[in-house]
Amino acid sequence: MRTTVGIIGAGPAGLLLARLLHNAGIDSVVLESRDRDYVEQRQRAGILEQGTADVLRAAGAGERMEREGLRHDGIELRFAKKRHRVDFPALTGGRSVTVYAQTEVCKDLIALQLKEGGPLLFEAEALAVEGAEGEAGDGPRVRFRHGGVEDVLECEYVVGCDGFWGVARQAIPEEVTRVFERTYPFGWLGVLADVPPSHDELVYARHDRGFALLSMRSPAVSRLYLQVPEGTDAGEWSDDEIWDELERRFETGDEWTLERGPITQKSVTPMRSYVHEPMRHGRLFLAGDAAHIVPPTGAKGLNLAVGDVVTFARALTYEKETGSAELLDAYSATCLRRVWQAERFSYDMTTLLHRAPDATPFEDRMQLARLERIASSRAAETDLAEGYTGFPFG
Ligand SMILES: Cc1cc2nc3c(=O)[nH]c(=O)nc-3n(C[C@H](O)[C@H](O)[C@H](O)COP(=O)(O)OP(=O)(O)OC[C@H]3O[C@@H](n4cnc5c(N)ncnc54)[C@H](O)[C@@H]3O)c2cc1C
């Protein structure tokens, strides 16, 4: 098999890249190790920055998002039983976010790709990327296994969109790699519940017992999270214990109540900050979680993946139109500027709202002082609103 761009992974990064390239008249092949059902059902992100929603619309993939996505103009911060709303449009010149689940983004992009785009092979596992440093015509190649048979995909470029546990990153030699990493001594217990959300915007709660987040997938389905110790097994928590703990952490001084309903899914997500530099080696490019991970507190993971593939598609289109590799050469530096801003924002949100197991009374007071500052200073609040609604793409 031969193509211009070999894409490993059909998560949001790989699927959107295939769509952007198709729209630019550049052919690609997508290899995905899992089956279609798995990719379409995997519960993950749900907040689209303004720029992400704009890109999906421009790519012709925003029709259902327009109909079913929920535009949110703010979030609520909850601490010391107080509530403070951050009004995004008022602070950012009209920007907002859209609540539309990653599962739905993937379903829309898969349907478009199968209808109009190039090959998208499910249950096709990439085994290795070879020849990334070769000249055009002499690599790179992706060795993969599909239907029990090993095959080779010859490409002009390979983009590793294969997530944190993928194989693409392994093709970059250690001597040219720098890795920046931080793990956190807690994770998120996430549940899906068949109950309308108890608030019409996301609620981020800082509590002495730990962080909690009220979010939603639709007007009828709530998505809720609790900070839990690192290594917690979701099965350790009964449904009643989860609702009791959520109630405690969301407690306010007013009449607000948390509606309970049947919990349909439970899982624990570990928290990690991770950046792989550079994001390019020869003709191999990394995009999305293959190159960087953020803790989910800032809702940035999916949005960073979108920023990377927009940057790549733009750079390759420029090369095809002008013969200049200038933008491709700048890919890693361009992406990393945005990645580090998102890493900073996600780290700030995480340390602002979570309670470390060894937190001292001084650190508790510092968190409350930072939250009070956001609630009382337009400058501090604007900084949060700008970060949350998203940094500009490249
Ligand atoms: C449990 C969980 C919860 C999350 N919650 C949030 C959230 O609330 N908010 C948020 O913003 N972000 C969240 N994220 C992060 C967000 O989902 C990711 O940042 C986003 O999915 C990145 O997209 P991606 O396409 O780069 O990678 P992925 O979505 O990981 O896609 C990679 C794809 O590559 C495939 N693949 C892997 N190896 C191979 C191979 N060898 N060959 C072929 N295919 C391969 C995988 O099967 C997968 O389909 C969460 C992540 C996890 C794990």
The ligand as a MOL file (V3000), in Angstrom:
LIG
                    3D

  0  0  0     0  0            999 V3000
M  V30 BEGIN CTAB
M  V30 COUNTS 53 58 0 0 0
M  V30 BEGIN ATOM
M  V30 1 C -10.0420 7.9770 30.5520 0
M  V30 2 C -9.7540 9.3210 29.9020 0
M  V30 3 C -10.5830 10.4220 30.1830 0
M  V30 4 C -10.3370 11.6600 29.5680 0
M  V30 5 N -11.1340 12.7330 29.8670 0
M  V30 6 C -10.8770 13.9180 29.2770 0
M  V30 7 C -11.6710 15.0620 29.5330 0
M  V30 8 O -12.6160 15.0170 30.3030 0
M  V30 9 N -11.3530 16.2260 28.8960 0
M  V30 10 C -10.3060 16.3020 27.9890 0
M  V30 11 O -10.0600 17.3650 27.3670 0
M  V30 12 N -9.5440 15.2500 27.7430 0
M  V30 13 C -9.8040 14.0730 28.3550 0
M  V30 14 N -9.0360 13.0250 28.0660 0
M  V30 15 C -7.9860 13.2130 27.1000 0
M  V30 16 C -8.5280 13.1480 25.6720 0
M  V30 17 O -9.4840 12.1270 25.5610 0
M  V30 18 C -7.3500 12.9210 24.7500 0
M  V30 19 O -6.4760 14.0230 24.8770 0
M  V30 20 C -7.7530 12.7320 23.3040 0
M  V30 21 O -8.4440 11.5280 23.1460 0
M  V30 22 C -6.5130 12.7610 22.4210 0
M  V30 23 O -6.8300 12.3260 21.1330 0
M  V30 24 P -5.7790 11.5230 20.2690 0
M  V30 25 O -6.4640 11.2820 18.9710 0
M  V30 26 O -4.4800 12.2160 20.2950 0
M  V30 27 O -5.5280 10.1500 21.0500 0
M  V30 28 P -6.5420 8.8970 21.4130 0
M  V30 29 O -7.9050 9.4390 21.5820 0
M  V30 30 O -5.8550 8.2020 22.5090 0
M  V30 31 O -6.5110 8.0640 20.0940 0
M  V30 32 C -5.4220 7.2530 19.7300 0
M  V30 33 C -5.9180 6.1300 18.8460 0
M  V30 34 O -4.8010 5.3910 18.3660 0
M  V30 35 C -5.1060 4.0240 18.4320 0
M  V30 36 N -3.8310 3.2740 18.4910 0
M  V30 37 C -2.9870 3.1610 19.5300 0
M  V30 38 N -1.9220 2.4000 19.1970 0
M  V30 39 C -2.1070 2.0450 17.9050 0
M  V30 40 C -1.3570 1.2480 16.9970 0
M  V30 41 N -0.2000 0.6800 17.3620 0
M  V30 42 N -1.8390 1.0670 15.7440 0
M  V30 43 C -3.0030 1.6360 15.3450 0
M  V30 44 N -3.7620 2.3880 16.1890 0
M  V30 45 C -3.3130 2.5960 17.4510 0
M  V30 46 C -5.9520 3.8800 19.6810 0
M  V30 47 O -6.7380 2.7030 19.6890 0
M  V30 48 C -6.7940 5.1450 19.5990 0
M  V30 49 O -7.9970 4.9370 18.8940 0
M  V30 50 C -9.2400 11.7930 28.6900 0
M  V30 51 C -8.4200 10.7000 28.4250 0
M  V30 52 C -8.6410 9.4770 29.0330 0
M  V30 53 C -7.7140 8.3110 28.7680 0
M  V30 END ATOM
M  V30 BEGIN BOND
M  V30 1 1 1 2
M  V30 2 1 2 3
M  V30 3 2 2 52
M  V30 4 2 3 4
M  V30 5 1 4 5
M  V30 6 1 4 50
M  V30 7 2 5 6
M  V30 8 1 6 7
M  V30 9 1 6 13
M  V30 10 2 7 8
M  V30 11 1 7 9
M  V30 12 1 9 10
M  V30 13 2 10 11
M  V30 14 1 10 12
M  V30 15 2 12 13
M  V30 16 1 13 14
M  V30 17 1 14 15
M  V30 18 1 14 50
M  V30 19 1 15 16
M  V30 20 1 16 17
M  V30 21 1 16 18
M  V30 22 1 18 19
M  V30 23 1 18 20
M  V30 24 1 20 21
M  V30 25 1 20 22
M  V30 26 1 22 23
M  V30 27 1 23 24
M  V30 28 2 24 25
M  V30 29 1 24 26
M  V30 30 1 24 27
M  V30 31 1 27 28
M  V30 32 2 28 29
M  V30 33 1 28 30
M  V30 34 1 28 31
M  V30 35 1 31 32
M  V30 36 1 32 33
M  V30 37 1 33 34
M  V30 38 1 33 48
M  V30 39 1 34 35
M  V30 40 1 35 36
M  V30 41 1 35 46
M  V30 42 1 36 37
M  V30 43 1 36 45
M  V30 44 2 37 38
M  V30 45 1 38 39
M  V30 46 1 39 40
M  V30 47 2 39 45
M  V30 48 1 40 41
M  V30 49 2 40 42
M  V30 50 1 42 43
M  V30 51 2 43 44
M  V30 52 1 44 45
M  V30 53 1 46 47
M  V30 54 1 46 48
M  V30 55 1 48 49
M  V30 56 2 50 51
M  V30 57 1 51 52
M  V30 58 1 52 53
M  V30 END BOND
M  V30 END CTAB
M  END
